[in-house]
Amino acid sequence: MILEDLRGLRSAPILSPQEKQQLATYLKQRIAACDWFTIGVMAPTANDALISLRQMEAFWNWLPLQFQDSSPLPQGPVFLKGNQRTGKLMLRFEEGLGEGLLISGQAPSNPAAEDTWGPLPLDFFK
């Protein structure tokens, strides 16, 4: 399996340990070519989205993103959007989405490296 196999999926597939390892290897190569990232997390709850985000930040040793405001966390399915460049994240109630992580690499210094990868399983970086 390669990252391009995930493109267009509504939800992240269930991956074997070998598939996770293979995808992680490909992702590390792609991440290394980018300057900064935006993150999208489609999750059944706000807590699930935040756990997934924090695991990803720890895996890559990224600074933790912070909420733009102090609104209460929404109940039910959510979409989390984070921007590494601004350091901000927002979380909104969103029904009808799939489930998974999306990472968009931004590379003004190398536009050919820019892409979006995923959806990856919420526990991919656990």
DSSP file with accessible surface (Angstrom, degrees, kcal/mol):
  #  RESIDUE AA STRUCTURE BP1 BP2  ACC     N-H-->O    O-->H-N    N-H-->O    O-->H-N    TCO  KAPPA ALPHA  PHI   PSI    X-CA   Y-CA   Z-CA
    1    1 A M              0   0   62      0, 0.0     2,-0.3     0, 0.0     3,-0.0   0.000 360.0 360.0 360.0 140.1    0.0    0.0    0.0
    2    2 A I    >   -     0   0   63      1,-0.1     3,-1.6    24,-0.0     4,-0.4  -0.809 360.0-101.7-123.5 165.6    1.2    3.5   -0.8
    3    3 A L  G >> S+     0   0    3     -2,-0.3     3,-1.9     1,-0.3     4,-0.6   0.859 118.3  62.8 -56.7 -36.4   -0.2    6.9    0.3
    4    4 A E  G >4 S+     0   0   63      1,-0.3     3,-0.7     2,-0.2    -1,-0.3   0.759  89.7  69.6 -63.8 -22.2   -1.9    7.5   -3.0
    5    5 A D  G <4 S+     0   0   87     -3,-1.6    -1,-0.3     1,-0.2    -2,-0.2   0.742  96.6  53.7 -65.6 -22.0   -4.1    4.4   -2.3
    6    6 A L  G X4 S+     0   0    0     -3,-1.9     3,-2.2    -4,-0.4    -1,-0.2   0.703  81.1 113.9 -84.3 -21.6   -5.8    6.4    0.4
    7    7 A R  T << S+     0   0  124     -3,-0.7     3,-0.1    -4,-0.6   110,-0.0  -0.241  82.5  14.5 -56.4 129.9   -6.7    9.3   -1.9
    8    8 A G  T 3  S+     0   0   80      1,-0.3    -1,-0.3   110,-0.2     2,-0.2   0.351  89.1 134.9  89.1  -6.9  -10.4    9.7   -2.3
    9    9 A L    <   -     0   0   77     -3,-2.2    -1,-0.3   109,-0.3    89,-0.1  -0.526  50.4-146.8 -73.6 144.9  -11.4    7.4    0.5
   10   10 A R  S    S+     0   0  164     -2,-0.2    88,-0.4     1,-0.2     2,-0.3   0.854  83.1  17.4 -77.3 -37.9  -14.2    8.7    2.7
   11   11 A S  S    S-     0   0   53     87,-0.2    89,-0.2   108,-0.1    -1,-0.2  -0.941  93.6 -91.8-131.9 157.5  -12.8    7.1    5.9
   12   12 A A        -     0   0   23     87,-3.3   108,-0.2    -2,-0.3   110,-0.1  -0.403  44.4-123.6 -67.3 140.5   -9.5    5.6    6.8
   13   13 A P        -     0   0   36      0, 0.0     2,-0.5     0, 0.0    -1,-0.1  -0.375  27.3 -98.3 -77.7 162.8   -9.1    1.9    6.1
   14   14 A I        -     0   0  168     -2,-0.1     2,-0.4   106,-0.1   106,-0.0  -0.724  48.6-156.3 -78.1 127.9   -8.2   -0.6    8.7
   15   15 A L        -     0   0   18     -2,-0.5    -3,-0.0    -3,-0.0    -1,-0.0  -0.877  12.2-129.5-114.0 142.9   -4.5   -1.2    8.3
   16   16 A S     >  -     0   0   39     -2,-0.4     4,-2.6     1,-0.1     5,-0.2  -0.397  37.0-104.7 -74.5 162.3   -2.3   -4.2    9.2
   17   17 A P  H  > S+     0   0  100      0, 0.0     4,-2.3     0, 0.0     5,-0.2   0.890 124.1  52.3 -56.5 -36.5    0.9   -3.4   11.2
   18   18 A Q  H  > S+     0   0  141      2,-0.2     4,-2.4     1,-0.2     5,-0.2   0.899 108.8  48.9 -67.3 -40.6    2.9   -4.0    8.0
   19   19 A E  H  > S+     0   0   59      2,-0.2     4,-2.8     1,-0.2     5,-0.2   0.910 110.7  51.2 -65.7 -40.6    0.7   -1.5    6.0
   20   20 A K  H  X S+     0   0   59     -4,-2.6     4,-2.6     2,-0.2    -2,-0.2   0.928 111.3  48.0 -60.0 -45.6    1.1    1.1    8.8
   21   21 A Q  H  X S+     0   0  120     -4,-2.3     4,-2.0    -5,-0.2    -2,-0.2   0.919 112.9  47.9 -62.1 -44.6    4.9    0.7    8.7
   22   22 A Q  H  X S+     0   0   76     -4,-2.4     4,-2.1     1,-0.2    -2,-0.2   0.935 113.7  46.5 -62.8 -46.3    5.0    1.0    4.9
   23   23 A L  H  X S+     0   0    0     -4,-2.8     4,-2.9     1,-0.2    -2,-0.2   0.890 109.8  54.5 -64.7 -38.5    2.8    4.1    4.9
   24   24 A A  H  X S+     0   0   14     -4,-2.6     4,-2.6    -5,-0.2    -1,-0.2   0.901 106.9  51.6 -62.0 -39.2    4.8    5.7    7.7
   25   25 A T  H  X S+     0   0   59     -4,-2.0     4,-1.5     2,-0.2    -2,-0.2   0.942 113.0  44.0 -62.7 -47.1    8.0    5.2    5.7
   26   26 A Y  H  X S+     0   0   70     -4,-2.1     4,-1.9     1,-0.2    -2,-0.2   0.917 113.4  52.0 -62.4 -43.5    6.4    6.9    2.6
   27   27 A L  H  X S+     0   0    1     -4,-2.9     4,-3.3     1,-0.2     5,-0.3   0.905 104.4  55.8 -64.0 -40.4    5.0    9.7    4.8
   28   28 A K  H  X S+     0   0   99     -4,-2.6     4,-2.0     1,-0.2    -1,-0.2   0.897 107.8  49.8 -59.1 -39.7    8.3   10.4    6.5
   29   29 A Q  H  X S+     0   0  122     -4,-1.5     4,-0.7     2,-0.2    -1,-0.2   0.914 114.5  43.8 -64.3 -43.7    9.8   11.0    3.0
   30   30 A R  H >< S+     0   0   76     -4,-1.9     3,-0.8     1,-0.2     4,-0.3   0.908 112.3  52.0 -69.2 -42.0    7.0   13.3    2.0
   31   31 A I  H >< S+     0   0   14     -4,-3.3     3,-1.9     1,-0.2    -1,-0.2   0.895 102.8  60.0 -61.3 -40.7    7.0   15.2    5.3
   32   32 A A  H 3< S+     0   0   84     -4,-2.0    -1,-0.2     1,-0.3    -2,-0.2   0.778 100.8  55.4 -60.9 -24.8   10.7   15.8    5.1
   33   33 A A  T << S+     0   0   41     -3,-0.8    -1,-0.3    -4,-0.7     2,-0.2   0.498  96.9  83.3 -87.5  -3.0   10.2   17.7    1.8
   34   34 A C    <   -     0   0   15     -3,-1.9    73,-0.2    -4,-0.3     3,-0.1  -0.669  63.4-149.4-107.0 159.2    7.7   20.2    3.3
   35   35 A D  S    S-     0   0   84     71,-2.5     2,-0.3     1,-0.3    72,-0.2   0.798  77.2 -15.5 -92.2 -38.0    8.1   23.4    5.2
   36   36 A W  E     -A  106   0A  39     70,-1.8    70,-3.2     2,-0.0     2,-0.3  -0.949  65.5-131.3-160.6 175.4    4.9   23.3    7.3
   37   37 A F  E     -A  105   0A   9     -2,-0.3    47,-2.8    68,-0.2    48,-0.4  -0.940   7.8-148.6-140.9 153.3    1.5   21.5    7.5
   38   38 A T  E     -AB 104  83A  26     66,-2.0    66,-2.9    -2,-0.3     2,-0.4  -0.921  25.3-154.0-114.3 149.8   -2.2   21.8    7.9
   39   39 A I  E     -AB 103  82A   4     43,-2.6    43,-2.9    -2,-0.4     2,-0.4  -0.972  11.0-169.7-128.0 137.4   -4.0   19.0    9.7
   40   40 A G  E     -AB 102  81A   5     62,-2.8    62,-3.2    -2,-0.4     2,-0.5  -0.991   4.2-171.1-124.4 135.3   -7.6   17.8    9.4
   41   41 A V  E     -AB 101  80A   0     39,-2.4    39,-2.7    -2,-0.4     2,-0.6  -0.982   6.7-166.9-129.0 119.2   -9.1   15.3   11.7
   42   42 A M  E     +AB 100  79A  18     58,-2.9    58,-2.5    -2,-0.5    37,-0.2  -0.936  29.5 158.8-101.5 118.0  -12.6   13.8   11.1
   43   43 A A  E     - B   0  78A   5     35,-2.1    35,-2.8    -2,-0.6    54,-0.1  -0.968  53.9-120.4-144.3 157.5  -13.6   12.0   14.3
   44   44 A P  S    S+     0   0   53      0, 0.0     2,-0.3     0, 0.0    -1,-0.1   0.746  99.1  17.4 -70.7 -21.9  -16.7   10.8   16.2
   45   45 A T  S  > S-     0   0   55     32,-0.1     4,-2.0     1,-0.1    33,-0.2  -0.975  75.3-116.0-144.7 161.4  -16.0   13.1   19.2
   46   46 A A  H  > S+     0   0    6     28,-0.5     4,-2.6    -2,-0.3     5,-0.2   0.897 117.1  54.5 -61.9 -40.1  -13.9   16.1   20.0
   47   47 A N  H  > S+     0   0  101      1,-0.2     4,-2.6     2,-0.2     5,-0.2   0.922 107.0  50.0 -61.8 -43.9  -11.9   14.0   22.5
   48   48 A D  H  > S+     0   0   60      1,-0.2     4,-2.2     2,-0.2    -1,-0.2   0.910 111.7  49.3 -59.8 -42.0  -11.1   11.5   19.8
   49   49 A A  H  X S+     0   0    0     -4,-2.0     4,-2.5     2,-0.2    -2,-0.2   0.924 112.2  47.0 -64.3 -44.2   -9.9   14.3   17.5
   50   50 A L  H  X S+     0   0   24     -4,-2.6     4,-2.8     2,-0.2     5,-0.2   0.898 111.0  51.0 -68.3 -39.3   -7.8   15.9   20.1
   51   51 A I  H  X S+     0   0   75     -4,-2.6     4,-2.4    -5,-0.2     5,-0.2   0.947 111.9  48.0 -61.2 -45.8   -6.1   12.6   21.1
   52   52 A S  H  X S+     0   0    3     -4,-2.2     4,-2.1    -5,-0.2    -2,-0.2   0.926 112.6  48.5 -61.3 -44.8   -5.3   11.9   17.5
   53   53 A L  H  X S+     0   0    1     -4,-2.5     4,-2.8     1,-0.2    -2,-0.2   0.939 111.7  48.7 -60.6 -48.0   -3.9   15.4   17.0
   54   54 A R  H  X S+     0   0   87     -4,-2.8     4,-2.4     1,-0.2    -1,-0.2   0.876 109.9  52.1 -65.4 -35.1   -1.7   15.2   20.1
   55   55 A Q  H  X S+     0   0   48     -4,-2.4     4,-2.4    -5,-0.2    -1,-0.2   0.915 111.2  47.7 -64.4 -41.2   -0.4   11.8   19.1
   56   56 A M  H  X S+     0   0    0     -4,-2.1     4,-2.2     2,-0.2    -2,-0.2   0.928 111.0  50.2 -65.8 -44.1    0.6   13.2   15.7
   57   57 A E  H  X>S+     0   0    7     -4,-2.8     5,-2.5     1,-0.2     4,-0.8   0.916 112.8  47.0 -60.3 -42.6    2.2   16.3   17.2
   58   58 A A  H  <5S+     0   0   78     -4,-2.4     3,-0.5     3,-0.2    -1,-0.2   0.916 109.9  53.5 -65.7 -42.0    4.3   14.1   19.6
   59   59 A F  H  <5S+     0   0   87     -4,-2.4    -1,-0.2     1,-0.2    -2,-0.2   0.909 118.9  33.8 -58.3 -45.0    5.3   11.7   16.8
   60   60 A W  H  <5S-     0   0   45     -4,-2.2    -1,-0.2    -5,-0.1    -2,-0.2   0.467 107.9-122.4 -90.8  -3.9    6.6   14.5   14.7
   61   61 A N  T  <5 +     0   0  148     -4,-0.8     2,-0.3    -3,-0.5    -3,-0.2   0.896  56.1 159.9  60.6  41.3    7.9   16.5   17.6
   62   62 A W      < -     0   0   38     -5,-2.5    -1,-0.2    -6,-0.2     3,-0.1  -0.644  49.1 -99.5 -89.8 151.6    5.7   19.5   16.5
   63   63 A L        -     0   0  153     -2,-0.3     2,-0.1     1,-0.1    -1,-0.1  -0.470  50.7 -98.6 -64.9 140.9    4.7   22.3   18.8
   64   64 A P        -     0   0   72      0, 0.0     2,-0.1     0, 0.0    -1,-0.1  -0.377  35.4-124.0 -65.7 135.9    1.1   21.7   20.1
   65   65 A L        -     0   0    5     -2,-0.1     2,-0.3    23,-0.1    23,-0.2  -0.473  25.2-143.2 -74.4 152.0   -1.5   23.7   18.3
   66   66 A Q  E     -c   88   0A 107     21,-2.9    23,-2.2    -2,-0.1     2,-0.0  -0.895  19.8 -99.6-120.8 148.9   -3.8   26.0   20.4
   67   67 A F  E     -c   89   0A  69     -2,-0.3    23,-0.2    21,-0.2     3,-0.0  -0.340  20.8-137.6 -64.0 144.8   -7.5   26.8   20.1
   68   68 A Q  S    S+     0   0  124     21,-1.7     2,-0.3    -2,-0.0    -1,-0.1   0.769  85.4   5.7 -72.2 -28.9   -8.3   30.1   18.5
   69   69 A D  S    S-     0   0  100      2,-0.1    -2,-0.0     0, 0.0    -1,-0.0  -0.860  76.5-107.5-144.3-179.3  -11.0   30.8   21.1
   70   70 A S        +     0   0  123     -2,-0.3     3,-0.1    -3,-0.0    -3,-0.0   0.002  59.9 145.5-107.1  30.4  -12.3   29.3   24.4
   71   71 A S        -     0   0   74      1,-0.1    -2,-0.1     3,-0.0    -4,-0.0  -0.304  58.7 -96.6 -62.6 149.5  -15.6   28.0   23.1
   72   72 A P        -     0   0  122      0, 0.0    -1,-0.1     0, 0.0    -2,-0.0  -0.310  48.0 -93.7 -64.7 152.4  -16.8   24.8   24.7
   73   73 A L        -     0   0   75      1,-0.1    19,-0.1    -3,-0.1   -26,-0.0  -0.446  45.2-113.2 -66.6 137.1  -16.0   21.6   22.8
   74   74 A P        -     0   0   31      0, 0.0   -28,-0.5     0, 0.0     2,-0.3  -0.338  25.3-124.3 -69.3 153.1  -18.8   20.5   20.4
   75   75 A Q  S    S+     0   0  159    -30,-0.1   -30,-0.1   -29,-0.1     0, 0.0  -0.750  71.1  13.5 -94.8 146.7  -20.7   17.3   21.1
   76   76 A G  S    S-     0   0   32     -2,-0.3   -30,-0.3    17,-0.1   -33,-0.1  -0.440 112.1  -0.8  89.5-164.5  -21.0   14.5   18.5
   77   77 A P  S    S-     0   0   45      0, 0.0    17,-2.4     0, 0.0     2,-0.3  -0.293  72.9-172.9 -65.1 144.9  -19.0   14.1   15.3
   78   78 A V  E     -BD  43  93A   1    -35,-2.8   -35,-2.1    15,-0.3     2,-0.4  -0.904  27.9-142.3-136.6 162.3  -16.4   16.8   14.6
   79   79 A F  E     -BD  42  92A  30     13,-2.5    13,-2.2    -2,-0.3     2,-0.5  -0.998  20.2-162.3-123.0 123.9  -13.9   18.2   12.1
   80   80 A L  E     -BD  41  91A   0    -39,-2.7   -39,-2.4    -2,-0.4     2,-0.5  -0.906   4.7-169.9-104.7 132.9  -10.7   19.6   13.6
   81   81 A K  E     -BD  40  90A 111      9,-2.6     9,-2.3    -2,-0.5     2,-0.4  -0.993   6.0-177.6-125.9 125.5   -8.6   21.9   11.4
   82   82 A G  E     -BD  39  89A   1    -43,-2.9   -43,-2.6    -2,-0.5     2,-0.5  -0.944  14.8-158.9-124.3 146.9   -5.1   22.8   12.5
   83   83 A N  E  >> -BD  38  88A  46      5,-2.6     4,-2.0    -2,-0.4     5,-0.8  -0.961   2.4-165.0-126.1 111.0   -2.5   25.1   10.9
   84   84 A Q  T  45S+     0   0   48    -47,-2.8   -46,-0.1    -2,-0.5    -1,-0.1   0.835  88.5  58.4 -65.7 -31.1    1.1   24.6   11.9
   85   85 A R  T  45S+     0   0  165    -48,-0.4    -1,-0.2     1,-0.2   -47,-0.1   0.917 117.7  30.3 -67.5 -42.0    2.1   28.0   10.5
   86   86 A T  T  45S-     0   0   84      2,-0.2    -1,-0.2    -3,-0.1    -2,-0.2   0.656 100.5-132.3 -88.8 -18.4   -0.3   30.0   12.7
   87   87 A G  T  <5 +     0   0   25     -4,-2.0   -21,-2.9     1,-0.3     2,-0.3   0.579  64.7 125.8  79.0   9.5   -0.2   27.5   15.6
   88   88 A K  E   < -cD  66  83A  93     -5,-0.8    -5,-2.6   -23,-0.2     2,-0.3  -0.696  38.6-172.1-106.8 153.4   -4.0   27.6   15.7
   89   89 A L  E     -cD  67  82A   0    -23,-2.2   -21,-1.7    -2,-0.3     2,-0.3  -0.967   3.8-164.2-137.9 154.4   -6.7   25.0   15.6
   90   90 A M  E     - D   0  81A  56     -9,-2.3    -9,-2.6    -2,-0.3     2,-0.4  -0.966   3.9-159.0-134.3 154.1  -10.5   25.0   15.4
   91   91 A L  E     + D   0  80A  26     -2,-0.3     2,-0.3   -11,-0.2   -11,-0.2  -0.998  14.2 176.5-137.5 127.5  -13.0   22.3   16.1
   92   92 A R  E     - D   0  79A 104    -13,-2.2   -13,-2.5    -2,-0.4     2,-0.2  -0.969  36.8-103.7-134.7 150.7  -16.5   22.3   14.8
   93   93 A F  E     + D   0  78A  98     -2,-0.3     2,-0.3   -15,-0.2   -15,-0.3  -0.487  45.9 172.1 -64.9 134.7  -19.5   19.9   14.9
   94   94 A E        -     0   0   62    -17,-2.4     3,-0.5    -2,-0.2     2,-0.2  -0.821  14.7-163.8-154.5 109.5  -19.8   18.2   11.5
   95   95 A E        +     0   0  141     -2,-0.3     3,-0.1     1,-0.2   -19,-0.0  -0.607  69.8  34.9 -89.0 155.0  -22.1   15.4   10.6
   96   96 A G  S    S+     0   0   53      1,-0.3    -1,-0.2    -2,-0.2     2,-0.2   0.489  82.8 125.3  87.1   3.2  -21.7   13.2    7.6
   97   97 A L        -     0   0   65     -3,-0.5    -1,-0.3     1,-0.2   -86,-0.1  -0.487  57.3-122.6 -85.8 167.2  -18.0   13.0    7.4
   98   98 A G        -     0   0   14    -88,-0.4     2,-0.4    -2,-0.2   -87,-0.2   0.132  34.8 -97.9 -80.9-152.0  -15.9    9.9    7.4
   99   99 A E        +     0   0   90    -89,-0.1   -87,-3.3     2,-0.1     2,-0.3  -0.999  65.4  71.5-138.6 133.4  -13.2    9.2   10.0
  100  100 A G  E     -A   42   0A   0    -58,-2.5   -58,-2.9    -2,-0.4     2,-0.4  -0.864  67.7 -72.5 152.5 177.0   -9.5    9.8    9.8
  101  101 A L  E     -AE  41 120A   0     19,-2.6    19,-2.2    -2,-0.3     2,-0.4  -0.855  31.2-166.3-104.6 139.3   -6.5   12.1    9.7
  102  102 A L  E     -A   40   0A  45    -62,-3.2   -62,-2.8    -2,-0.4     2,-0.5  -0.990   2.5-169.2-124.0 131.3   -5.5   14.3    6.7
  103  103 A I  E     -AE  39 117A   0     14,-2.3    14,-3.2    -2,-0.4     2,-0.6  -0.989   3.1-164.2-121.1 126.7   -2.1   16.0    6.5
  104  104 A S  E     -AE  38 116A  22    -66,-2.9   -66,-2.0    -2,-0.5     2,-0.4  -0.949  12.1-146.4-112.4 117.2   -1.4   18.6    3.9
  105  105 A G  E     -AE  37 115A   1     10,-2.6    10,-0.9    -2,-0.6     2,-0.5  -0.686   9.7-158.8 -83.3 132.0    2.2   19.4    3.3
  106  106 A Q  E     +A   36   0A  45    -70,-3.2   -71,-2.5    -2,-0.4   -70,-1.8  -0.939  18.4 166.3-112.2 130.4    2.9   23.1    2.4
  107  107 A A    >   +     0   0    0     -2,-0.5     3,-1.9   -73,-0.2     6,-0.3  -0.529  11.9 168.5-146.6  73.7    6.2   23.8    0.7
  108  108 A P  T 3  S+     0   0   77      0, 0.0    -1,-0.1     0, 0.0   -74,-0.0   0.847  88.1  54.0 -56.1 -28.3    6.5   27.3   -0.9
  109  109 A S  T 3  S+     0   0   90      1,-0.3   -75,-0.1    -3,-0.1    -2,-0.0   0.642 125.9  21.4 -78.7 -13.9   10.2   26.5   -1.4
  110  110 A N    X   +     0   0   71     -3,-1.9     3,-2.6     1,-0.1     4,-0.4  -0.507  67.6 179.1-152.2  72.1    9.3   23.3   -3.3
  111  111 A P  G >  S+     0   0   88      0, 0.0     3,-1.3     0, 0.0    -4,-0.1   0.777  79.1  67.1 -54.0 -27.0    5.7   23.4   -4.7
  112  112 A A  G 3  S+     0   0   94      1,-0.3    -2,-0.0    -5,-0.1     0, 0.0   0.755  95.6  57.8 -66.0 -20.5    6.1   19.9   -6.2
  113  113 A A  G <  S+     0   0   18     -3,-2.6    -1,-0.3    -6,-0.3    -8,-0.2   0.649  81.6 108.9 -83.1 -14.9    6.3   18.5   -2.7
  114  114 A E    <   +     0   0   80     -3,-1.3     2,-0.3    -4,-0.4    -8,-0.2  -0.390  41.6 127.4 -69.1 136.2    2.9   19.9   -1.7
  115  115 A D  E     -E  105   0A  47    -10,-0.9   -10,-2.6    -2,-0.1     2,-0.4  -0.970  53.5-111.2-170.2 171.4    0.2   17.3   -1.3
  116  116 A T  E     -E  104   0A  61     -2,-0.3     2,-0.4   -12,-0.3   -12,-0.3  -0.984  29.3-161.4-119.0 133.4   -2.5   16.0    1.0
  117  117 A W  E     -E  103   0A   2    -14,-3.2   -14,-2.3    -2,-0.4     3,-0.3  -0.939  31.2 -32.0-119.5 134.5   -2.1   12.5    2.6
  118  118 A G  E     -     0   0A   9     -2,-0.4  -109,-0.3  -115,-0.4  -110,-0.2  -0.771  31.5-119.8 129.7-176.5   -4.8   10.4    4.1
  119  119 A P  E     +     0   0A   3      0, 0.0    -1,-0.3     0, 0.0   -17,-0.2   0.293  57.8 178.3 -79.2 135.8   -7.2    9.6    5.5
  120  120 A L  E     -E  101   0A   0    -19,-2.2   -19,-2.6    -3,-0.3  -108,-0.2  -0.771  40.0 -87.2 -99.8 152.9   -5.0    7.8    7.9
  121  121 A P    >   -     0   0   16      0, 0.0     3,-2.1     0, 0.0     4,-0.2  -0.236  36.3-116.6 -58.5 148.7   -6.6    5.9   10.9
  122  122 A L  T 3  S+     0   0   26      1,-0.3     3,-0.4     2,-0.1   -22,-0.0   0.806 116.6  47.2 -58.5 -28.6   -7.1    8.1   14.0
  123  123 A D  T >  S+     0   0   76      1,-0.2     3,-1.8     2,-0.1    -1,-0.3   0.214  76.4 114.8 -97.6  16.7   -4.6    5.9   15.9
  124  124 A F  T <  S+     0   0   20     -3,-2.1    -1,-0.2     1,-0.3    -2,-0.1   0.842  81.9  39.8 -56.4 -37.4   -1.9    5.9   13.2
  125  125 A F  T 3         0   0   12     -3,-0.4    -1,-0.3    -4,-0.2   -66,-0.1   0.254 360.0 360.0-100.6  15.4    0.6    7.9   15.3
  126  126 A K    <         0   0  188     -3,-1.8    -3,-0.0   -67,-0.0   -74,-0.0  -0.343 360.0 360.0 -67.8 360.0   -0.1    6.1   18.6
